[in-house]
Amino acid sequence: MASYVFEEGTVTPPRPVQKKQLLVNVVDGLAKFQANALYAEYPYSATSYEAGYRKITYALFANAVNGLAWHLHDILGPGKDFPTLAYIGPNDLRYNALLLAAVKAGYKLLLSSPRNSLAAHQNLFNLTNCEVMLTPSPYPPAVTAITSSCKLRTIEVPSVEELLTKQYPHYPYNKTFAAARNEPLAILHTSGTTGLPKPIVLTHDYAASAYYWGTMESPEGYVGYMNSLAGSRLFLILPPFHAAGLFTSLIYGIFNQVKIIHPLSGAFPSARLVMEGLKHTTADAAFLAPPFVVEMYNDPEMFDFLSKHLESILYAGGAIPSAVGEEVAKKMKLWTIVGMTEAGVLPSIRPQEWPVDGWSYFKYDPASMIEFEQRSENLYEAVIVRHPDPEQEQPIFKVFPELKKWGTKDLYERHPTVPDAWMHRGRADDIIVFLNGEKTNPVSMELHVSKHPEVRSALVVGQQRLEAALLIELETDKRLTTAERAAAIERIWPTIEEANQECPHHAKVSKSHILFTDVDKPMLRAGKGTVQRPGTLALYTKEIDALYEDAEKAASALPLGVKSSVDIQDAAAVSSFLRETILEITSNSFKDDDDFFTGGMDSLQAIQLTRNVKQGLALSAFEITSLYTNPSIASLTKAIQNIAAQHNLSKESSQESRQKEMTTMLEEYKSQVDVIANAKESKPSSNGTSSHGRVFVLTGSTGALGSYILQILLDDATVSHVYCLNRGSDSRALQLERNGARGLPTEFPSSKVTFLSADLSKDNLGLEPEVYQKIRASATEIIHNAWPVNFNIALSTFRPQLTGVVNLIKLSATGAASPSLIFLSSISSVGSLSGPPIPEEVITDLAAPLPMGYGESKYLAERIIDHASTVLPDLNLKFARVGQIAGPAVKPGSWNKWEWLPSIVISSLHLGVIPESIGGSHDEVDWVPVDLLAVVIIELVLAPKKSTGAGVFHPHNPRLTKWSTLLPSVIETLSTIAEAKGQPKITAVPFETWLQRVRASAEKVQDSELEKMLVVNPAIKLLSFYEGMTTDIFPKMDVKKAVSESKQLQELQGVKPEWMVKWVHGWVGN
């Protein structure tokens, strides 16, 4: 082993005196002299953080390297002339260990991205003479595809557990840096943005030079990126086969003693994965891709958590929106990292006094010999000039030793006032950088599509977008109708599919992302006839923006009318179609029973899949709700077949599996309640607080109903204080805004109300301990109104809300005054029942809720509360199944115009007709105005307990009104507004006729006019809901108990025509 000397006592942790060392010798040296020094931390499990993190010391890491080196030696023999071995596996310890093991055994490891196409893999194997692939067990999907298509010998490598628990003899490596500096360390590859990926052989000299370049002593008053991380703990979300991931975890991590914290190897990367990991370990900084920075920022809870648990965020591979960067930089140090496989990470420096307002600017170390050459009026390219001293040469010249300087093709903008400070602005060439950091070179696709006889030119679009789009200029000068454009897409589509096969998954173009140029705005061309890309894209900025916006809204759009080549009656064929489509959209392979959303599918990808099912299977009846309620290939295949056969999807698709899931979850949460009941936790002293008046805890105060409940409580002299628990970081400001919009008072005296940022799923409701204890000591009533109103997500997504119910029960059980608790449930919890009126009782039939996560979650919450009432009989626990909440009747405010009934009225004004019926049981109106319902809820929570078990109430209007009674006043109001606009009076038509008019309106709308159309005709978005209203029969609800406990319900009148007039004016009066 080559000598390794530490400079003791001057730097903590110790760093090597000799800058240029061999990584294998550094690892062996640390294992010998600092065996317990921490190399990295990996989760014990690949899929869950529950077991915590495993600390990997250098002794353990070196042992794993030795074990793998002997494994290669025993099977392949010592390598001669460094044969190439390929490896693709889970993102665990074996990547880095195999790389160093290959070096020791005389081989070099090729790290081919699992995201590459088969053609890309094969090309890399050919260019590197690779004949052997190392594989984990079981095979990842990429390895399965490679081994079935490429002629490679496969060798299975030991598991992580075996490598960390078995003791291996030392594998000798007796080379010095001088002897081995030009030998290969590993093979990475280019991104493939300019064609097929090309291999890049990195030497030991490259690695040492990259470290030297990145850790030069910074000028006084500045700190370098790598030096700022020395000895720190860095959470690395980037994969080890990616250059940034490898450089950070291996070259910079080992040389600079950075402890790398890794995420779950079996989970899809995300900011949430970082947050959940940091609940089980610690880190000083996190290295993220740009989309994860945006994801973090968009989730207030996550942003708050990470800002408290991290000092710095590093990001590379793309840009982040300036608004996001500005806010993140206020809470954490934000580093923009620029690098490339060939050159390593460029040595950026920042002032030690961190400039919050200048987060996007940085300098390069003056000694790095990076110069800026002007490329346009305000853009400069960074150029690396070769250092004259061979020992100080930058890493790029280890890859291209014949060059004297190297242009990075990265463009920068100079800071307006600070000398030598730069902002990264993109690339000098045509490379498209997507929002997720993936890149593509569009030229090959553009050339391929342009070969089609009807196409004059094509440009790929996608800079800072989530997916690619295609701008096409046709040979014809004829202006096309919507139908002709659709037909043209179908004719050109086979050629686009051919081009898609040759590009990475993230750069494929879908049918919904094709835009034709206007005959009056041809593509801009240079004198030699080539298309001028920047000018043309600027010319079509509005149209491109509209294309992406329309695509995001197209979940319910009608398909293009293609005929399906898939036999929907053939389950295997449908499953195969889904499997291929999902792989194309997400770049992930799902097993038949894998949950799409647990596996990382996001809402935009769900829209894409919905669109592809509609178009690919010619199934216009398919809606995104079917996807959300059947989130696996197996269940979705069945759902599609049911839809095609015109079965009732909601009742037949997955009732048995849904009930099984509900049973499992119910038992889980009941056991948590039992823990509370058995804990015998002592109650705090009330300090006499409750004797001075009631103290309410109100969740969800910023919502419509919550705002009116809060106002009534504030106006009530018998209420001494209200604690408002909301998720937002500044719910007081939000309450102020919402109340102002509703015309409610905006005075919130601190003596009467406290707004708190809470997370009900956390211990102490996510509050500071002293705040929680204060609430325990004083609360007398709890109104639980907060619940996500989303009918499109699965039951499992509501787990945090169900945990919140348990935690509020705990507050009731341990509070000084044993505060009574009312939970606002929904009629959706019993919406599948029929027959006689639903009694105000606990329903134990698991088939009772509507087949959607929202209704099922409300049902489980009811059952949890009932169980708590049984095991904690002294508590006053109850729930109210709320029905249709109307706009306010007495107090100011309006009814949300985007709900189903307001959308009917708004669209009716546009269409000139209104339905004379609103379908089935909806014609009998039992709505309760929101301001009056608020009074009812307060009366119910104050009602004394009268029986064992949970109290159950139906706060519905006991006096029914017919839609036909309200319709004349609606027609008269709409007609007055219509005539003022020069339109004819509104007439009543059968519901089916009205639906046909809405459908026809949706089919006629031009793509560019869709957004405007949805404002005046919002019923388009709810067509599938309205179509179901003709057959949906909601159960009747018994209201006797609620009426007996609520004076407001006893006195409540049926919905009045004058109320309808007020609401209509609120929807369309302006």
Secondary structure, DSSP 8 states (H G I E B T S, - for coil): -----B-TTTSSS--BSSSS--HHHHHHHHHHHSTTSEEEEEESSSS-STT-EEEEEHHHHHHHHHHHHHHHHHHH-S-SS--EEEE---SSTHHHHHHHHHHHHT-EEE---TTS-HHHHHHHHHHTT--EEEE-SS--HHHHHHHHHS--EEEE---HHHHHHS----------HHHHTTSEEEEEE--STTSS--EEEEEHHHHHHHHHHHT----TTEEEHHHHHTT-EEEE-S-TTSHHHHIIIIIIHHHTT-EEE---TTS---HHHHHHHTTTS--SEEEE-HHHHHHHHH-HHHHHHHHHH-SEEEEESS---HHHHHHHHHHSEEEEE-EETTTEE--EEEESS--GGGTTEEEE-GGG-EEEEE-SSS-EEEEEE--SSGGG--THHHHSTT-SEEEEEEEEEE-SSSTT-EEEEEESSS-EE-TTS-EE--HHHHHHHHTSTTEEEEEEE-TTSSSEEEEEEES--S---HHHHHHHHHHHHHHHHHHHHTS-GGG-EEEEEEEE--TTS---B-TTS-B-HHHHHHHTHHHHHHHHHHHHTGGG--------SS-TT-HHHHHHHHHHHHHHHHS----TT--TTTTT--HHHHHHHHHHHHHHTT-TT--HHHHHHS-SHHHHHHHHHHHHTT--HHHHSSHHHHHHHHHHHHHHHHHHHHHHHHH-------TT-GGGSEEEEEE-TTSHHHHHHHHHHHH-TTEEEEEEEESSTTHHHHHHHHHHHHT------TTTEEEEE--TTSGGGGS-HHHHHHHHHH--EEEE------TTS-GGGGHHHHHHHHHHHHHHHHSTT--EEEEEEEGGGGTT--SS-B-SS----TT-S-SSHHHHHHHHHHHHHHHHHHHSTTS-EEEEEE--EE--SSSS----TTSHHHHHHHHHHHHTEEES---GGGGEE--EEHHHHHHHHHHHHHS---SSS-EEE----SS-EEHHHHHHHHHHHHHHHHHHTT----EEE-HHHHHHHHHHHHHH--GGGHHHHHHH-GGGGGHHHHHHHTT-----B--HHHHHH-HHHHH-----HHHHHHHHHHHH--
